């Protein structure tokens, strides 16, 4: 996705099947309800890595993801 903003509909795409969150979230759809910041970009050198996207799923559950784990929805 080029730019993710609050209110965008997204799909979680975790390509690593050994990732602890893969079974629970991979392929799930939800809506970005807020964008948070941390200091990850200072470690990686990419400011986009400092953005965490809080996604509310259709089930009502919420979880935070990095940009690289989000894709446009399949709907």
Buried (B, 14 or more C-beta within 10 A) or exposed (E): EEEBEEEBEBBBBBEEEEEEBBEEBBEBBBBBEEBEEEEBBEEEEEEEBBBBBBBBBEEEEEBBBBBEBBEEEEE
